[in-house]
Amino acid sequence: MTFPEAPIPLTDGRFTLPGNRWDLLAAVAAGTPSVAVIIPYYNQQHDLDLVLHALELQDYPLDAITVVVADDGSTQAPTLRAPRLRVEVVRQADRGFRAAAARNLGVSHSAADILCFLDADTVPEPGYLRNITRLPALAPDVLVVGHRRHAELDDWTPADLPDWWSGRRAPRVLDEPQWLSDEYRRSSDLLRIDHRSYRYLISSVMCCSRTLFESVGGFDETFCHYGGEDWEFAHRALAGGALLHHARDALAWHNGPDWAGRVTEDRVAGKNIEALALARRITDPDARTTGLRYELPDIAVRIPADEHTAGSLVATMSCFLHEDVGIWVNGPEAERLLRDAGTEDQRIRSGPIPDSVLQRCRFVVDTAGRPVLPRSSFTELVRRCGEPDVESVAVTTPGAHLGCRSSWSANRARRWSDGDVRFCDPADAQRLGHSLAIAADQVRLVCGDSAPDLSW
C-alpha cells in the first residue's frame, strides 16, 4: 500500500502526516495557539534577563505566551524582570543536574497547547516562536528543533538586544557545531531521517505539542547528570510516532561555545556516563555496539503459542535471537511450552508485550503459525521495515506468517484511533506509510514442522 501524498485530517481541524512528510504542510497557514515557554534554570540570572527580554520582543502575540522558569535547585530563586510577560517560577531541590525533571515540572505548571523548551542561556531572535511553533500548531505529531547558534553575550544587557536585532551592532559570533550543520543540510532539515536522526534534536531549542509530549511521557526524570536526556526524549518520541523537523528560521543564540568547545575536565568520563545511561534507555544499534543486552529490546516479537510444540517454538525463536530482540510468547500454553523448552534466556517471556516496550522499541514483529526462515532473511526484513516512510513488511506462506511493523507507525495510528481527537477516516490508520509484501521464496520463509529434529 502506498501512503497518500497529502496531509491526513483529524477531527479537530489539525492534521497528522504520512511518514516524515512535514513538507506537505508547506503551503498551509498556521494560527497562533497558546504557547508555554519552559526554561530550565540554575544560577543564571544574567542569561535569564536576556532571554526574558528577548521573549518580550517576539513578533508572536504576547497574550498567547506564558513562561515558566523551572529552577533546578539554585542557591537563590531567580528574579523575573519581564513586565510584559506572564511569567512564574517553579522550583525543585538540588539533587544533581536534573534538567529533565525541571522541564517536566515546568510543563505541569502550564496549560498551553504548544510547549517550547528554551534554555536559560539561549536568546531567541524576534521570529523564533512564530517559526518554531508553526508545524506543531498544524500537526501535533511534529517534534521541532530550532537553529541554535553561539555568541559571546556576557557583556550584553537586555537593553542592547534591539540594537542587535536591527543590525546596528552584534556580539562576537562563535563557531556552530559542524556535525549538526552538516546533518541538517544533508537531510533537508530532517525531512529525510533514519535511525540516527534523534541525535539532531537538542532540548535547548525544542518544540512540540502538549499532545505529543503527554503521549510519549515527557522527559525521563531518572537523568541526574549532564547530557543525554534530550536524545532519549527524541528517540522515544520518534518511536512513539513523532515526525522530526529542523526549523532553520527559528534562530536562538547560546551564550558561549558549544559543549565541544568548552574547557571541561574528565571529558571522556563524562561522555562515557552519558553513553552508558543512553544504551539501556534507547535501542539505536549505534548505541549498543558492545554486545551487551538490555531489558528494553530494539525488536519486540510476539509469538502465539497455540500452534507450537516446545520444539517448533524453539525453531521459530532461533530465527530471531541473533538480533536485539525480546520475545513474548502468549496464550494458555505459553508458560508450559517455555518450561518444556528449558530456556533460561531473559529475553524470552510469556504474556503480552508491555506498553513500556511498545512505546520505545523500534519494531514489533507478529507471527502466526510456525514461521521459520534464515537469520539473514529476518535481518533483511527488519532492515526493509526501517527504510524511510515504510510502516510495515509482511511475508506469508501456507501455515506461517511474519509481519514487522515500525513502532512509529503503530503508535501514531494508535494515538489518532483512540481519544477525543481521531482520524476523520478510520482507514487512514493503515495509510501512514508504505506497506511492503514480500514473497516467501525471496526470504525462504517456510512453515516449520510441529516436531522438528533438534538433534546434533
C-alpha positions in Angstrom: 0.0 0.0 0.0 1.3 3.5 -0.9 0.5 6.3 1.5 -1.3 9.4 0.4 0.8 12.4 -0.7 -1.3 14.8 1.3 -1.9 15.7 5.0 -4.3 13.4 6.8 -7.1 15.3 8.5 -8.0 14.9 12.2 -11.4 15.6 13.6 -10.3 18.8 15.4 -9.1 20.5 12.1 -5.5 19.7 12.6 -3.5 17.0 10.6 -1.3 14.1 11.0 1.0 13.2 8.2 2.3 10.1 6.3 5.9 9.1 7.1 8.0 12.1 7.9 6.4 14.3 5.3 6.1 17.6 7.2 6.8 19.3 3.9 3.2 18.5 2.8 2.1 21.4 5.1 4.4 24.0 3.4 1.5 25.9 1.9 -0.9 25.7 4.9 -1.1 28.7 7.1 -0.8 28.3 10.9 -2.6 30.2 13.6 -1.2 31.5 16.9 -2.1 28.9 19.5 -1.2 29.4 23.2 2.5 28.7 23.8 4.2 27.8 27.1 7.9 28.6 27.1 9.6 26.2 29.6 13.0 27.4 30.8 15.2 25.2 33.0 17.3 27.4 35.2 20.3 27.1 37.6 22.0 30.3 38.9 21.9 32.1 35.5 20.3 35.5 36.4 22.2 37.5 33.7 21.4 35.0 31.0 17.8 34.7 32.1 17.4 38.5 31.9 18.5 38.4 28.3 16.1 35.5 27.4 13.1 37.0 29.1 13.6 40.4 27.3 14.1 38.6 24.0 10.7 36.9 24.6 9.1 40.3 25.2 10.4 41.3 21.7 8.8 38.3 19.9 6.6 39.0 16.9 4.2 36.4 18.4 1.2 37.8 20.3 2.4 38.2 23.9 -1.1 37.4 25.3 -0.7 33.9 23.8 2.6 33.3 25.6 3.2 32.1 29.1 6.7 31.5 30.6 7.6 29.0 33.3 11.1 29.2 34.7 11.8 25.8 36.3 14.6 26.3 38.8 16.7 23.2 39.3 17.8 24.0 42.9 19.6 27.3 42.5 21.1 28.9 45.6 18.7 31.8 45.2 15.4 31.9 43.3 15.6 33.9 40.0 14.3 37.5 39.8 11.8 38.0 37.0 12.3 41.2 35.0 9.8 40.9 32.2 6.7 43.1 32.9 5.1 42.5 29.5 5.1 38.7 30.0 3.2 36.3 32.1 6.0 34.5 34.0 6.2 32.3 37.0 8.9 30.4 38.8 8.6 26.8 40.0 11.5 25.2 42.0 12.8 21.8 42.8 15.6 20.7 45.2 19.2 20.5 44.1 19.8 16.8 43.6 22.2 16.9 40.8 21.7 18.0 37.2 18.0 17.4 36.8 17.1 19.4 33.7 14.7 16.6 32.6 12.8 16.8 35.8 12.8 20.6 35.8 11.3 20.6 32.3 8.6 18.2 33.3 7.9 20.4 36.4 7.5 23.4 34.2 5.2 21.7 31.8 3.0 20.5 34.8 2.5 24.2 35.7 1.4 25.3 32.3 -1.7 24.8 30.2 -0.8 25.9 26.7 -1.3 23.9 23.5 2.3 24.2 22.4 5.4 23.6 24.5 8.7 25.4 23.7 11.7 24.3 25.6 14.3 27.0 25.7 17.5 27.0 27.9 18.1 29.9 30.2 21.3 30.8 28.3 19.8 30.7 24.8 18.4 34.0 23.5 15.7 33.8 20.8 15.5 36.2 17.9 12.1 38.0 17.4 10.7 35.4 14.9 11.7 32.4 17.0 8.3 31.5 18.4 6.4 32.1 15.2 8.8 29.9 13.2 9.3 27.1 15.7 5.6 26.7 16.6 4.2 26.7 13.0 4.3 22.9 12.3 3.3 21.7 15.8 0.3 24.1 15.6 -0.8 22.4 12.4 0.3 18.8 13.1 0.6 17.8 16.7 2.9 14.8 15.9 5.8 17.1 14.8 8.8 17.5 17.1 10.8 20.5 16.1 14.4 21.6 16.8 15.3 25.3 16.2 18.5 26.6 14.9 20.9 27.2 17.7 24.0 29.4 17.1 26.7 30.7 19.5 27.9 34.1 20.6 29.7 35.8 23.5 27.0 37.5 25.4 28.5 38.0 28.9 28.8 41.8 28.3 25.4 42.3 26.8 22.3 43.6 28.6 18.6 43.3 27.7 18.7 47.0 26.6 21.3 46.0 23.9 19.1 43.5 22.1 17.1 45.9 19.9 20.5 47.1 18.5 21.4 43.5 17.7 18.1 42.7 16.1 18.1 45.9 14.0 21.6 45.2 12.7 23.3 48.2 14.3 25.8 46.0 16.2 26.3 42.4 17.1 28.3 40.3 19.6 31.2 38.1 18.7 29.9 35.1 16.9 31.3 31.7 17.7 31.5 28.5 15.6 28.5 26.3 15.1 28.9 22.5 15.7 29.8 21.3 12.2 28.2 17.9 12.7 24.8 19.5 13.3 25.0 21.9 10.4 26.1 19.1 8.0 23.3 16.8 9.0 20.6 19.5 8.7 21.8 20.3 5.3 22.2 16.6 4.2 18.7 15.7 5.4 17.0 18.8 4.1 16.2 20.0 7.6 15.4 16.4 8.8 12.9 15.7 6.0 14.9 12.5 5.2 15.5 10.8 8.5 17.0 7.5 9.7 17.6 5.6 12.9 20.2 8.2 14.0 18.1 11.3 13.4 17.0 11.7 17.0 20.6 12.8 17.7 20.0 16.1 16.0 17.2 17.2 18.4 18.6 19.3 21.2 16.4 20.3 24.1 17.7 23.9 24.4 15.7 24.8 21.3 12.9 22.2 21.1 9.2 22.5 20.5 6.2 20.1 20.4 2.5 19.9 21.0 1.3 19.1 24.5 -0.5 16.2 22.9 2.8 14.6 21.7 4.6 15.4 25.0 2.0 13.7 27.1 1.6 10.8 24.7 5.3 9.9 24.9 5.5 10.5 28.6 7.6 13.6 28.9 11.3 13.7 29.8 12.9 10.8 31.7 13.4 12.1 35.2 16.0 9.5 36.2 18.7 11.5 34.4 20.7 13.3 37.0 23.9 14.0 35.1 24.6 16.5 32.3 23.7 15.3 28.8 21.6 12.6 27.1 18.1 13.5 28.3 17.2 15.3 25.0 18.4 12.4 22.9 16.4 9.9 25.0 13.3 12.0 24.7 13.7 12.4 20.9 14.4 8.7 20.4 11.3 7.8 22.4 9.2 10.4 20.6 10.3 9.0 17.2 9.4 5.5 18.3 6.1 7.0 19.6 5.1 8.3 16.2 6.7 11.8 16.1 7.9 13.4 12.9 11.2 15.3 13.1 11.8 18.8 11.7 14.6 21.4 11.9 13.1 24.9 11.8 16.0 26.8 10.2 14.4 30.2 10.6 13.8 29.7 14.4 17.1 31.1 15.4 18.3 31.4 19.0 21.8 32.3 20.4 23.5 30.3 23.1 25.8 32.4 25.3 29.2 30.7 24.8 30.6 27.9 22.8 29.1 24.5 22.1 30.0 21.7 24.6 32.8 20.5 22.3 34.4 24.0 22.6 34.2 24.3 26.4 37.0 23.7 28.8 35.7 20.5 30.6 37.5 18.2 33.0 37.1 14.5 32.5 35.5 14.9 29.1 35.8 11.2 28.2 34.5 10.1 31.6 31.5 12.4 31.2 30.7 11.2 27.8 31.0 7.6 29.0 28.5 8.2 31.7 26.1 9.6 29.1 26.7 6.7 26.7 26.1 4.1 29.3 22.9 5.8 30.5 21.6 6.1 27.0 22.4 2.5 25.9 19.9 1.0 28.4 17.2 3.5 27.6 17.3 3.8 23.8 17.5 1.0 21.2 19.6 2.6 18.5 22.0 -0.1 17.2 24.8 2.5 17.2 24.4 2.9 21.0 24.7 -0.8 21.5 27.8 -2.0 19.9 29.3 -3.7 23.0 27.3 -6.9 22.6 25.5 -6.3 25.9 21.8 -7.0 26.1 19.3 -4.8 27.9 15.8 -5.1 29.3 14.5 -2.8 26.5 14.9 -4.5 23.1 15.1 -2.9 19.7 12.7 -5.5 18.3 9.7 -6.9 20.2 8.5 -10.3 18.9 5.0 -11.6 19.7 4.5 -15.4 19.2 1.2 -17.1 19.8 1.7 -20.5 21.4 -1.4 -22.2 20.1 0.1 -23.9 17.0 3.5 -24.7 18.6 5.2 -27.6 20.4 8.2 -26.9 22.5 10.4 -28.0 19.6 8.7 -25.9 17.0 8.7 -22.9 19.3 12.5 -23.1 19.7 12.9 -23.5 16.0 10.9 -20.3 15.4 12.5 -18.3 18.2 16.0 -19.2 17.0 15.4 -17.3 13.8 15.3 -14.0 15.8 17.7 -14.3 18.7 20.8 -13.0 16.8 19.2 -9.6 16.7 18.5 -7.2 19.7 15.1 -8.8 20.5 12.7 -9.5 23.3 10.3 -12.4 22.7 6.9 -12.6 24.3 5.0 -16.0 23.9 1.3 -15.6 24.7 -1.6 -17.9 25.0 -2.8 -20.6 27.6 0.1 -22.9 26.7 2.9 -20.3 26.7 4.4 -21.0 30.2 4.2 -24.8 29.8 6.0 -24.6 26.4 8.7 -22.4 27.7 9.2 -24.8 30.7 9.4 -27.7 28.3 11.9 -25.8 26.2 14.0 -25.4 29.3 15.0 -21.8 28.4 16.6 -19.5 30.9 17.1 -16.7 28.4 15.9 -13.5 30.0 15.0 -12.2 26.6 12.1 -14.7 26.3 9.0 -14.2 28.4 5.3 -15.2 28.5 2.4 -12.9 28.2 1.7 -9.6 26.3 4.4 -7.2 25.3 4.5 -4.4 28.0 3.3 -1.0 26.9 6.6 0.5 28.1 8.3 -1.7 25.4 5.7 -1.0 22.7 6.3 2.8 23.2 10.1 2.7 23.0 11.3 -0.2 20.8 11.7 0.5 17.0 9.9 -2.6 15.6 7.2 -5.0 16.6 7.1 -8.4 14.9 4.0 -10.6 14.9 3.9 -14.3 13.9 1.2 -16.7 13.1 1.6 -20.5 12.6 5.2 -21.8 12.8 7.4 -19.5 10.7 11.0 -20.5 10.1 13.4 -18.5 7.9 17.2 -17.9 7.8 18.5 -15.4 10.3 19.9 -13.3 7.5 16.4 -13.1 6.0 14.9 -11.9 9.3 17.6 -9.2 9.4 16.8 -8.1 5.9 13.1 -7.9 6.7 13.8 -5.6 9.6 16.1 -3.5 7.5 13.4 -3.1 4.9 11.0 -2.0 7.6 13.4 0.6 8.8 13.7 2.3 5.4 12.3 5.8 5.2 8.5 6.0 5.3 8.0 2.2 5.5 5.4 1.3 8.1 5.3 -2.5 7.7 6.7 -5.5 5.9 4.9 -8.8 5.7 5.6 -12.3 4.3 3.2 -15.2 4.2 3.3 -18.8 3.2 0.8 -21.6 3.9 0.8 -22.3 7.6 3.1 -19.4 8.5 3.1 -15.6 8.6 5.6 -13.0 9.8 4.9 -9.3 9.9 7.2 -6.5 11.0 5.7 -3.1 11.8 7.6 0.2 12.6 6.7 1.4 16.1 6.4 5.0 14.8 3.5 3.9 12.6 1.8 1.7 15.2 2.0 4.4 17.9 0.9 7.2 15.6 -2.0 5.2 14.4 -3.0 4.3 18.0 -2.8 8.0 19.1 -5.4 9.0 16.5 -7.6 5.9 16.7 -8.4 6.5 20.4 -9.3 9.5 22.5 -11.3 12.6 21.7 -9.4 13.6 18.5 -9.3 10.9 15.8 -8.7 10.3 12.1 -11.6 11.7 10.1 -11.4 8.5 8.1 -10.6 5.5 10.3 -9.0 3.8 7.3 -6.2 6.4 7.5 -4.7 4.4 10.4 -3.4 2.0 7.7 -2.1 4.8 5.4 0.7 6.3 7.4 3.5 4.7 5.4 4.4 2.2 2.7 3.3 -1.4 3.4 5.6 -4.0 1.7 4.5 -7.5 0.8 7.5 -9.8 0.3 7.2 -13.2 -1.5 8.0 -16.1 0.8 10.5 -17.6 -1.6 12.5 -14.4 -1.6 13.3 -14.8 2.1 12.9 -18.6 2.3 10.1 -18.5 4.7 8.5 -21.9 5.4 6.1 -23.4 7.9 8.2 -25.4 10.3 7.5 -28.9 11.4 5.4 -29.3 14.5 8.1 -31.8 15.7 11.4 -30.6 14.2 14.6 -32.5 14.6 16.7 -30.5 17.0 19.4 -33.1 17.4 23.1 -32.6 16.6 
